[in-house]
């Protein structure tokens, strides 16, 4: 009798609907990551038309291209079914971009990695530093503190002029109330004493020799 019940259960489960395929992330192609975009088409003295390209994603029927000005935080989005789109953007600023893969069969999406580029304006002007790439801790990560209740924050800074002089590290218990915990950091890491079982937010500000600044994303993490 038990064998019969097991066999019937197997038939019921085996005849269920097939899972809905989930859209996979695309691979970004151009403009390349952490470089100057100097192949954009000139529109006028202040704007350039940038062509974005990426690969096809498995199980995706459409894509959402998201381009964000790293200074103003103003996003530009475009829905498309092809693998390349052109957008006119203000020149002389750093940007970040990514692509979201979508399907009509599910609300689940696939997000690509985030790339950054600098849209050239006046070629003789100083480049603003790219926003720092936060490495440790990652967004929504749970981290263990050392014996002295400290944690070492790590990030990566990039400037096309190679003239980054320092970083400021901001921390807070909410995203809108960040406090400068360390300033004038000469390396791409810094340690802080933290409380256990606490949710924190952190951000890094990059400064170059010309007085230009850039602000990283704000990441959230929890201490154990």
N, C-alpha and C positions, 0 to 999 in steps of 0.2 A: 504493500500500500504506500509506504514511504517513497519507494522508487517511482511509483506512478505519479505522486504529488510533485516530486522533484522534476520529473519529465514534463508534466503539464506546466509548471512554473517556468521551466526553460523555454517552452514553446511560446508562452505569453510574453516573456521578456524579449525573446528573440524576434518577435513579430512587431515590436514597437517601432515608432517612427525613427528614421535616421536623424542623427544630430545635424543641426544647421551649421554649415561651414562658416567659420569666422574669418573675416577679412584679415589678411596678414599685412604687416608694415611694408612700405615701399623702401627702396634704397635711393637715397638722394644722389644726384649726379652733378648738377651745376645750378648756381655758382658754387665753387668749391669751398670747403670749410676753412675758416680762419685765414682768408686771403683777401686781397683787394680785387673787387670786381671792376676791371678796367676795360671789359669788352661790351659794356652796356651801350645802348644807342642813345646819343645825346638828343634830348628833346628841346631844351633851352639851357640857359646859364645855370639854372637851379635844379633841373630834373633830368633823370636818365630812365630809359626803359630797360628793365632787366628781364632776361629770359630764364625761367626756372625749368629744370628737367629732372625727371625721376623715372625709375623702372616701374613696370606693371606689378601689381600686388595680387597674389593668389586669393581667389574668392571675393574680389572687389569689383564693383560695377561703376563706382564714381570716386572722386577724390576731392578733398578740401585742402587748398593751398593756404597756409597761414604765414604771413610775413609781418614781423613786428619791428618797428623802429626802436632800437635799444635805448635811445635817449628820451623820447617822448612816451614810450610804451604804447604807442598807437598801433593797433593791429590792422592789417589789410587782409581780407579773406576772399577767396574765389572758389566757386564750385565748378568742377569740370569732369568730363569723362575721358579726356585724353591725357597724355603724359608730359605735356609741356604747356606753359602759359607765360605770358609776358605782362608785367605790371610796371607802371610808371611811378617812380619814387623820388623823393627829394634826395639830392646828392650830398656828399660830404658828411655821411653819418654811418655808424655801424648798424647792422640789421641781424636778426636771427629768423630762421624759417624752418618749417617742417610741413609734412603732408599727412593728412588723416585719410585712411582707406575706409570706404563705406560700402554697404550692401543693402539692397531692398529687403533681404530675408531676415535681417537681424538688426537690433540697435547697437550691438557690439561693434566697435571700430578698432582699427589698428593705427597706432601713431608711430611715425618714423622717428629716428634720432633728430636732434635739433642741431642745425648747422648755423654758423655765423659768417658774415662777410662784411667788408667795408666798401660802400659804394663811393667810388672816387668822384670828387668834384674838381676843385683846383688841385692839380698834381703837386704843386709846391707847398700846399697847406699841410700842417701837422695832422697826423692821423689820431683820432681819439682811440684810447685803448678799448679792446673788446671787453664786454662784461666778463668778470672772472667766472670760470667754470668750476662749480662747487663739486668736490670729489668725496670728501668725508666730513660729516655723514651725508648720505644721500637723502633725497626727499622721502619723508615718512618712514625712515629707517629707525629701528630700535638699536640702541648702542649700550655697551657695558662700559662703566667707568673704571679707571685704574684704582689702585689701592688708595691713592690720595684724593679720590673723587674728581679726577681731572680727565679731560678728553682733548685730544689733539685734532684741531680742525685743519683740513687740507683743501687747497684749491689750485687752479691753474690760471695764470695770467698771460695774455698775449697782446702785443702791440706791434703794429707793422713798422713803427719807428724804433722799436726795441729800446724805449726810453722810460719804461715803468720805474718809478722811484720808490713807491711804497703802497701799502694796503691798509685799510681800516676794517676792523671786524666788528660787526654789529650783532647784538643778541637781544632777545626779548621773550616774554611769555605770551605775547600776542603779535600778530603780523603788523599791526599798525603802531606798536609802541616799542620799537627797537632802540636800544641804547648802545652807544659806541663803547665797547669794552676794551679794545686795543686800537691804537693809532700808530701810524708811522712804521708799520711792520715791514721789514726789509726782505723777508722771505715769503714763501707761499704756504706757510703753516703757522699755527699758533695754538697754545694750550690754555684752557680755562678750567677753573674749578666749578663744578656743576652740582646740582641736587639730584639725587636719585628719584626715580618714579615721577618724572616731570616732563611736560611737553615744552620744547623750546622752538624758537624760530631764529634763523641766522642769515646774514647777508654780508657780502664783501664789496667794498668800494675800492676801485683801482685808480691810482693817480700817476700821471706821467710828468716829465720835466717841464712841459709847457703849461701845466696847471689844469690839463684836461682830466675829467673824471668820468667813470662809468660805474653803474650799479648792477650787481649780479641779480639773479633771481633770488627769491626768498624761499628757503627750504625749511621744512618742519621735521623735527625728529623727537624721539622719546627716549629718555634715559631709563635703564633698568635698575 
